[in-house]
Amino acid sequence: MHEILHRGRRIVDNQGLADQMRASFNADQLQAFNTIVSAITDNPQTAHFYLQGLGGTKKTFLYKALCYYYYAQGKTILCVASIGITGLLLPDGRTSHS
């Protein structure tokens, strides 16, 4: 994990994490990331998205990269998943029923 030591406290380097994760995307993940970021940039009020895919297609990895990307920009985001384990894997994640 990318961390910075500042005044004796460890701070997560969100930009470093986002960059590292994006560098390891496959073509589909990169396309999804760019599409989502463009939609949010163009019209954040209507930008909602849902990722669907088989197990093992790295959906949670893509979600985490998006989280770190927006945390690095100082944005407030809410990560919500319908399944408990996924909610636990996301940064500050929640399940939709919690």
C-alpha positions in Angstrom: 0.0 0.0 0.0 1.2 3.5 -0.8 1.6 5.4 2.4 3.2 8.7 3.4 4.6 9.4 6.8 3.6 12.9 7.9 4.2 14.2 11.4 4.4 10.7 12.7 1.1 9.6 11.1 0.6 7.3 8.2 -1.4 8.8 5.4 -2.6 6.8 2.4 -1.3 8.0 -0.9 -4.6 7.7 -2.8 -3.1 9.1 -6.1 -0.2 6.6 -6.0 -2.7 3.7 -5.4 -5.0 4.9 -8.2 -2.0 5.2 -10.6 -0.6 1.8 -9.7 -4.0 0.1 -10.1 -4.7 1.8 -13.4 -1.3 0.7 -14.7 -2.4 -2.9 -14.2 -5.9 -2.7 -15.8 -6.7 -4.9 -18.7 -8.4 -3.3 -21.8 -11.9 -3.8 -20.5 -11.2 -2.4 -17.1 -9.5 0.6 -18.7 -12.4 1.3 -20.9 -14.9 1.0 -18.0 -12.7 3.3 -15.9 -12.5 5.9 -18.6 -16.2 5.7 -19.4 -17.2 6.1 -15.7 -14.8 9.0 -15.1 -16.0 10.8 -18.3 -19.6 10.3 -17.2 -18.9 11.7 -13.8 -16.9 14.6 -15.2 -19.5 15.5 -17.8 -22.6 15.4 -15.6 -22.1 14.2 -12.0 -25.8 14.6 -11.2 -26.8 11.8 -13.5 -23.7 9.6 -13.4 -24.7 6.4 -11.8 -23.1 3.1 -12.8 -23.3 -0.6 -12.1 -20.5 -3.1 -12.9 -21.6 -6.6 -13.8 -19.4 -9.6 -14.6 -18.5 -13.1 -13.7 -16.6 -13.8 -10.5 -12.9 -13.2 -10.9 -13.2 -10.4 -13.5 -11.7 -7.9 -11.0 -14.8 -5.7 -10.5 -13.8 -4.9 -6.9 -10.3 -4.0 -8.2 -11.9 -1.5 -10.6 -14.2 -0.1 -7.9 -11.2 0.4 -5.6 -9.2 2.2 -8.3 -12.2 4.6 -8.8 -12.4 5.2 -5.1 -8.7 6.0 -4.8 -8.9 8.2 -7.9 -11.6 10.3 -6.5 -10.2 10.4 -2.9 -7.0 11.8 -4.4 -9.1 14.6 -5.8 -10.6 15.4 -2.4 -14.0 14.1 -3.5 -16.5 12.5 -1.1 -17.7 9.2 -2.4 -19.8 6.4 -1.0 -19.0 2.8 -2.0 -22.1 0.6 -1.8 -22.4 -3.1 -2.7 -25.3 -5.5 -2.6 -23.2 -8.3 -1.2 -21.6 -8.1 2.2 -18.1 -9.3 1.4 -17.8 -6.9 -1.5 -18.9 -4.1 0.8 -16.1 -5.1 3.2 -13.5 -5.1 0.5 -14.2 -1.5 -0.8 -12.6 1.5 0.9 -15.1 2.6 3.6 -17.6 0.3 1.8 -21.1 -0.5 2.9 -23.8 -2.9 1.8 -26.9 -1.3 0.4 -29.0 -2.5 3.4 -26.6 -1.3 6.1 
